[in-house]
Amino acid sequence: MRYDVLVLGGGSAGCVLGARLSENEGRTVCLVEAGPDYGPPESWPDDLLDPGGIPDSHQWDPGECPFTPLRAKVLGGCSTHNACILVWDEELAELEPYRDRALATIAPEPFFYSEHELTPWFAGVAAAARERGLDVATGPWNIRNGVRWNAAFAYVEPARSRPNLAIRANAQAERVVLDGERATGAVVDGETIEADVVVVSAGAIGSPRLLLRSGIEAGSNLQEHVTTKLVFETTDALRTETPMNFAGGLVKTPDLHLLPVVDRRGESAHITVALLRPDSRGRVTADAIEHRLLSDERDRAALEEGFALVRELAEHEALRALGRPVTSSIDETAGIYFHPVGTCSEAVGDDFRVHGFENLYVCDASVFERIPRANTHLPTLALAEKLGSEL
């Protein structure tokens, strides 16, 4: 088979590209996704639809990394696993028109939790934070009619019936086929698919690996929002027989996100502290993910400050009634916010084109040179909207 455009990866960015590029009826587009495509929302597994928790199914190689779920193996990618809150980094001013288009597509009627829907845990953390003068955000969310509204629903479903859009699910891209300064297609499950333009959109882990397997240098500059947690022993005042949403929003400072998380029954609770602009750098290789979290001492100092802040919030009467903090250091619960970026940034230019190649592009979170001060879902959608308007 031959197509005008071949998109390798059906995550958040890939779904945008498949939909936008196939709006041109004269252009044939093939969207390749290694995971399943369940079709319309009513056919999807319940855990991927439920916005009240983070799914642990449909993972890529869950044993590869100590932090799971790192990335999703299903059409829609990590938009099927995310916490659903749509957050923006005001430093991304050049992407704002594309952000607006993304928001109009994935959240045309922005959803915010009402006061009576907020969990007691989030309400308690919010009260303590507001008393300290901190910003509390309760949305918007990519939630629609009680469903996690992922990029497959928002972008692919309306485009599915187009005769010029082919969706190849459960099909893994192995490498890009190159001929001099041009990409001629890709090998997918042993079959060569030819294309005039190839866009790699397999995420911050998958995209550099595809490039590496194709003989193109990539994988450095891995960045992640490093986190720690202040864990609480909860009281009877928080425990409930009625299932709760795991979160209701987040607390923001210029350098931190504080995410109050509670399990569905209130039996465990914590506040995640995420450092938004870390200086540590890791890398992705063909067979390993090396986060190198806190390898830069500036990150450790900043995370310590954030941890001290949430310990102060824990002393607020609204939180003392709900739980007692039991974590004593950042190392006990160090982790990630599941926002890897940067791993193809050195391989591409501002136009998303891979250096040295005429028709090979990368478009996903891997092309961010610096990690956004925000959850990466909305910025990634904006990136794909930009390329989708330019190709």
N, C-alpha and C positions, 0 to 999 in steps of 0.2 A: 504493500500500500504506500501511497505517496500523498502528503498533505502540504498545504501552504505553510502551516505553523504546527509544530509539535511541542506540546507543553508537558514536561516531565515532572510530575508531582501534582497531586490533586488536593493539596492542603488549602489553607486560607488564600494564599496568593494565587495558586493554580486555579482555584474555582473562579476567582475574579477574572483571570486572564482567559480561561475557557469561555466564559460568558461574554466578556467584552469583545474579544477578538472575533467571535462568531456572529456578532451583530452585523458585520459586513457579509451579506449573503453570497458575495462572490469569493469569499475566502474560506477554504476548508481548514478545520482545526481538529486536532486530536489531543485529548486530555488523558494522560496516562497516570493511573493511581495504583500503588502496590496493594492497597487494602480494598475492602469491599465497597460497593455502591449499593445502598439499600433502597434507592429510589425515593418515592415521596415520603414525607415525614411519618405518616401513619405506619410505615413498614419498618421503621428503625427500632433497634433494641431500646428497651425502657431506660437503661442506665445512661445512654447517650442523650436521651431527651430530657432527663430530670435535671433542672438547673439548681437543685438544692444540694448537690454534692459533686465531688470530682470522680469521674469514672476511673476504674483501674483495668478495664478491658481494652482490647484493640491497641496494644502497645507494640512498638518496635523493640525487639530484643530486650525485654525488661531486666534481664540479668547482666546486661552490659554496663550499666551505670548504677551506682548506689542510690541515686535519686530517681524515684519513679512516681507518677508517670512522666517521663521526659518528653515523649512525642507520640502522637497517635497515628495508627496505621489504618486509615479509613478515609473515604472521600470527605473532604472538609477539614482533614488534619486536626490540628490542635484546637480549632474552633469547636470541635465536638467534645473536647476535654476541659475547656477553660472555665474559669470562675464566672464568666459572662459579663463582667463589668467592662465598659468601654471607656478607656482612659487615654488622654492625649498629652503630648509633650509640647508646650508652647514654643520650644526652640525649633520645632519642625515647621516653621512658617511657610516655607516654599511648598509644603505638601497640603496646606489647608484646603485648597479647592478640591483636592482629591479625597481628603478626609470627609468633607461635606457630602460628596457623592457616595462615599462608602456608608456613612451614617444613614443617608436617605434610602439606601438599599437594604442594609442589615437591620436597621432600627427605624423604619419610617414613622412609627408611632412610639417614640422613646418610652421605655418602661422604667419606672422608679418604684421602689417599694414604698408603700404608705407607712405611716407611723405604726399602725396596729399590726403590720406584717413584719416589722423588725423584731429580731430575737431579743430577749432580755440581755443577752451577752453583748450584742452589738450596741444596744441602747446604753448599757452601762459604760462601755468603752467610749462611746460618742460623748456621753455626758462628761466624763473625766477629761477627754481631749478638748472639748469646747471650753471648759473652764480654764484650760491652759492656753486658750487662744489658737488652737490648731484647727486646720480645715478638715471638715468631715464631708465625704462624698457618698451619696447613696444611689448613684447611677450616672448616666443611663446604662442599661443592660441589654445584651443581645438575647432577650427573652421575649417570646411572643405566645400569648395564650397558654402560659405555664410551661412552655417548651424552650429548651436551649436552642435558639435559632442560629444554627451554624451557617458557614459560608456555602455549604452544599445546598441548603434550603433557599438561602437568599439569592444566590447567583446561578447555580447550575439548574435547579428545578425549573425556573421560568424559561431556560434556554434548551432544555432537554429535547424538545420536539424538533429543533432545527435540523434540517437534513445535512447541513454543512458542519455539524458538531458531532464528533465521535468520542465516546467515553470508553476507555479501555481500563476496566477495574480488575483487581486481582492480577495485575501485570506489573512486574518489576523492571524498571529501567536499569540496565547494567552499565552502559557507557555511551558516550556520544561518539558518533562516527565522524572523523575529521579527514579532510582532504586539503592539505595546504592551509590556506587562511580561511577556509570555509568549513562549516559543519554541514554534512549531507544527510544527517538523520541520527538515529540512535538504535542500539540493540536492546530490545525489550523481550525478556524471556527467550533469548536465543534467536529471535526474529529481528531482522533489520527493517525499520520503518523509515522511509525516506521523507525529507521535508526541506522546504526552501529556507525556513527559519526554525531554529531550535531554542526554546526557552527552558532553562533548568529552574525548577521551582520546587525543590524537594526539601526545603528547610535548612536551618543552620547546621544540621548534622548531615542530612542526606545530600545536599547540593555540593559541598566540598568533596564528599566521597565520590560522587559521580564525576566531578572534574578530575580528581586524582586518578580514577580508573581510566580516564580518557587521556591521561598524560599531561594534564594541566595542573600547575602548582596551585594549591589552595589549602585551607584548613587552619591557618594561623589567625591570630586576633580574636579568638573565642572570648566572648564576654557574657556574663550572666549576673543577674541581680542576686548577689549573695544574701542569704537570710540567716536569721536565728529565731528562736521561739522562746517566749516566756510562757511556760506551761503552768496551768492552775489545777489545783485539787478543788473540784466544784462542791457547792453546798446544795442542800435540798431546795433552796430557792431557785436554782437554775434547772434542776432535773425535772423532766416532764414525761408524760406518757404520750403526748402529741408530738409527732415528728416536727422538727424545726428545719428551716433553711440553714446551711452551714455558715453563711455570712450574709451581711446586709449592706456592705459597702466597705469603705476604707478611710483611714485617717492619713492625711498628706502633710508633709513638710517639704521644703525644696529638695531635700536629699534623701528622704525616707518615705516608704509606705508602711503603715501599720495596719495589718489585716486581722481583725478579730474573727476567730474561727471557733465554732462549737460543733460537737457531734450532734446527730439528729435527736438524741434524747437528753442532751445536757449533762452527760456523764463525764465528759472531758472537754476542756476548753483551753485555748491558748491565744496569744497575740503574736503573729508573725511580724518580724522587723525585716524589711527588705531595703538594702542599700541600692539606690537608684543610679549612681554613677561611679561604679567601682573602677579602680585602677589596675587590678590584677588581670592578667591575660593568660588564656590557656590555648589549647589547640585541638583540632580533630584530625586524626589520622585514618588510614583505611580500616583500621581495626580497633581503635581506641578513642575514648573521649577523655581528655585531660583538662579538667576545669581549672586546676591550680587556684582554687578559692583561697583568699586571704594571703596569697603569696606576696602581695604588696602590703607592707605594714600600715599604710594609710587606710586601707580598707578595714583592717582590724580595729584601728583607733575609732573610725567612724561608726562601725557596727557596735563597738562597746558603748559609744555615746547613745546610740539608739536604744540599746538594751537598758541603759540606765534610765532613759526617758520612760520606757514602758514600766519599769519597776516603780517609778514615781507615780505613774497613772494607776498602778495597782493599789496604791494607798488611798485612792479616792473612795468615799463611802459607798458609791454605787457599785464598785467592783468588789470591795471587801465583803459585801453582802452575798456575792455570787461565787467567790472562790478565793483560794489562798495560793500565791505563787510558790512554785517548788523548784524552778530552774535557777541554778546559781551562777552559770557562766555561759558565754556564747558558744563555746566549743561543744557543750552537751547536745545542742540541737542545731548545729550549723547545717545549712542546706542551700537550696536554690529556689527561686521563684518561678522556674520553668519558662524562662525567657531568653534562650540562647540566641546570640546574634554575632555578626561580624566576620564569619569564617570565609566568606568569599569577597570581602570588601577590597582586599588588595589585588584581586584578580579582575575587577570590573571598573569601568569608568562611570562618570555621572549619568551616562545614558543607558546604564545596565549592561552594556556590551562587554564581553570578555576581551581583554587586551589581546590584540594580534589576530582577532577573528572578525570577519565581516558580518556574520549572521547568527552568532551564538550569544545568547543573553542569559543572565541570572537575575531572577526577581523573587525575593523573599527576604526574611529577616537577616539572612546571611550577608546582605550587601550593606547593612548599616555599618558605617565606619566607627561610630560610637553608639553605645546602647542608649536608647531613649529613656528619659526620666518618666517612664510610664509602662504599663502593661503593653506588650508588643503587638497584640492582635489588631487594634485599630490602626496603628502606624503601618503595619504590614499590608493591610487592606488598601491603605492610601498609596503605598508604593506600587501595588499591582494596578490600581486604578490609573496611576500615572503612566506606567508602561503600556497599559491597555489602550490609552488614548493616543499614544505616540507611534506605536508600531503600524 
